[in-house]
Amino acid sequence: MSIRILLVDDHPIVRAGLRAVVQARGVSVIGEAATGEEAVALAADLRPDVVLCDLRLGAGMDGVATTIALRALPDAPAVLILTTFDHDAQIIRAVEAGAAGYLLKDVGTDVIARAIADAAAGSAVPTPGGDTRLVAALRAPRVTLTAREQEVLALVATGAGNREIAARLFISEATVKTHVVHLLEKLGVESRSAAAAEARRRGLLGE
């Protein structure tokens, strides 16, 4: 059965181009919207498998707010964000809100078709660099560390042992051990090296 998608972009010419591209790959375009509000209303009525949504819409809801509203619907569709620049900070917010991933507007038709198929299947869509880990990390529950845990984590990531960490932070080794245990629990890992790797993946080390 053909994947059913809804196109959301405030520029009719862009929507027309996307429609031509995806229909040529056997994807069924069941609706188009120029605003986030219109997209949510149409999605609730038409129940698409995937919504291809521009990050920067005109007045009203932007792509992030639209993603949040779409993902809150019963039988929520997968959301693929379209953007012009891959360094747009709003991309992170959209993925954290539940978007399956994002696509640059100048990608090839094969990339668009593959991304739509991945999103419809419930998979994380690779970033333009081909990596799914960023999307997976952003969609994971956010980890909140105390200031002291952040300090311990930074030293753990350098390979420092408990004694060295205790001396550097002027705390006892027992206290260091307690912080490390909490870090492992929060990061969902079982070793110090895994904690450092997971922290880097989640952008918790500020490197």
N, C-alpha and C positions, 0 to 999 in steps of 0.2 A: 504494500500500500504506500502511496506517495506521502512524503512528509508534507504537512500543512503548515505554512508560515504566514505571519503577519509582518508587513513592512512598516516601519515607523521612521519617518524623516520629514522635516519641514520643507524640503525642496522637492517639488513634483518631478523635476528632471532626474534627480538622484533616485527617487522611487521607481521611475520608469526604467532607468538603467538596471537597477537591482532586479526588478521584475523580469526583464529580458534575460539577464544572466542566470538567475535561479531556475526559471522555467525551462531554459535550454538544457538544464541538468536534471530535468524530471521532477523538480520540486513544485508543489502546488501553492500558489499565492492566493490565499483566501480573503485577504483584505489589506487595505492600506490606511495609514493614519498620519496626519500632519502634526499632531500634538500628543503629549503624554496622556492627557485626559481622554482623548479620543481612542488612543491605543488600549487603555485599560477597559473602556466600555466595550470596544469591539472584541477584545480577548475574552471578556466574560461571556459574550454572546456567541462567538464563533469557536472558541476553544482550540486555538492553534497549537501545534506541537512545539513550535519555535517562534519567538518574536525577534526579528532583526531590528534593533533600535539604535538610532543615532544618539551619541552621547550628548551632543550640544543641540538641543531643540530650541525653538523660539521662545516666545513668552509662555509662562506657565511652568508645568513640570519639566525638569530636565531628565536626562537619561537615567540618572541615579534614582530620583524619586519615582520614575516610571518603573524601573526595575523592582524597587521595593513593593510598589502596588501590584505589579504583575505577579510577583512571587507569592503574594499574600492571597491570591485568588484560589478558589477551589479548583482542583485539576490544573494547578499552575503550569504555565508553559515554561520551557527553557528560554532564557534570554541571552542573545548574542549582541554585544555592544559594538557599534561601528564608530570609529574615531579617525581623525586626520593625523593626530600625533600620538606616538606610543609613549610619550613621557607625560601625558596629561594626568594630573593628580586625581582627577575624577574617575579615572579607570579603576584605581584601587578601591574607591568607595563603591563603585558599581559591582565589582567582583565580590567585595565583602557583603554586599546586599543580596548576593545570590546569583549574579550573572554567571553563565557557564564559561565565559571568556570574552575576548574582544578581538576584533579584526580591524586592520588598517584599511582605509577606503581604496587604497591603490593595489590591494592584493589581487592575485590571479583568480580566475573562475574555479580552478581546481581546489584552491585553498578554501574558498567560500563554501563550495559544495561539501568538502570534507568536514569543515567546521559545523555546518548545519547538521550533517549526519551524526557527528559526535555529540552535539548538544541534544539532539532528539533522542539519542541513546542514553542520555544521562551522564555522559562522560565530560571531564574537564577538557576544554578546548585548548590546544597548545598556543602559546603566545607567538607573536610574529617570529621570535627566535627559535620556535619549535619546542619550547619547554612547558610541560604541564605542571611543574612543581610550584611555580609562582601562584597559579590559580588555586591549586590545592591548599597552599599555605594560607592564602588570603581568605579562603572559605572555611578554614578550620576555626574552631572557637578561639577567640582572642585571649591571649595569656596576659595576666596583669601581675607584674612583679613589684615587690617593695623596693625601696631605694637600696637597702642592704643586699637583698637578693640580686639586684642588678650588679652591684659591686662584686659579689661573690661569683656570679656567672661570668663576668668579664675576666676574672682571674682564672677561673676553671678553664675558660676557652684558651688561655695561654699555656695550659698544661701545669699550672701551679698546684702543688699538693696542699692538703689541709693545714699543715704546719706553716708553710709559707704564706698562705692566705690569712691565717690567724695573725701572723706577725705583721703583715702589710696593713691589715684593717684594725689591729689592736683589739682583737676579740679572742676568745678561747677556741681551741680546736673543737671542743664539743659544740660550740655555737656554730662553727663552720659546718660541721657534720649535719646539724639540724637544717641549716639553710640549703645544703646540697640535697638532702632528702626532699625538702619542699620543692626545690627546682626540678628534680627528677619527676616528681608527681605532677607538677603543673605542666611540664613539657611532654609528659606521657612517654618517657624513655626510661631505660634501666642502667645506663652507664654515663659517666662524666663526658666521655668523648661523644656519645650520642646526644647528650644535652647541648654540647657546644655546636654540633652540626644542626640540630633542630632549631636552636636559637638563631643561628645564621640564616637558616631557611625562612624563619619568621621575621627576620629583620630586627631582632632584639638586641643585637650587639653594637649597633651603630657604626658598623665598619664600612 
